[in-house]
Amino acid sequence: MLISGNGLLDLIKDGVITARPENVNASTIDLTMGSLIEVESPDAGSDPIDLMLKGSISTVQVALPYNLLPGQFCLAHTEEYFKLPDHISCDVLLKSSHARSGLNHALAGWGDAGWHGQLTLEFSNWSQYHLLRLSPGMKCAQVRFFEHAKVPEHLSYSTMGSYNGSVGVTKPSINVRVSGIPYEVSLDSISSM
């Protein structure tokens, strides 16, 4: 069931999301952009990224504000922190006004029940000729929350998720199980082996 209206205010009050009450809409909460982004590095090289290993593009950290170039890709993060219980999941959508200006958000904005952390957002400038200014604190996306039956502990993201507790921009990581316990391995540590 989609949570709306006063139910969204209750999620803020209960600590499910650290958002401003004035950012609550009829059935979504506006999300705001953090102060740093990771922009695709222009000197990334020509080696393919192995998606089977959750490969990551080469990026450079940049403080906002920043003018995103036509065709450029970046990773950003929300100021808001999520702490989803095992009976609530969420999905993230781009603000329509930004989409109409050429900004795109990848379809990867899902928060499984049990997940907690700041959300990493994948943005690109789809326009051909215009720079798009990204600023800290700007309303950049909106989140919908869904209430459902409680998931069993062994299926909760709090048990099996690899991005729990993430703060700031989080690059891909490999979720490995050691004796049934999830263990996160960063790609940086693999490349240094």
ABEGO torsion letter per residue (X at the ends): XBBBEAAAAAAAAAGABBBBAAABBAABBBBBBBABBBBBBAAAEABBBBAAAGBBBBBBBBBOBBBBBBGBBBBBBBABBBBBBAABBBBBBBBAAAAAAGBBBBBABBBBBGBBEBBBBBBBBABAABBBBBBBGBBABBBBBBBBBBBBAAABAAAABAABGBBEBBBBBBBBBBGGBBBBBBAAAAAAX
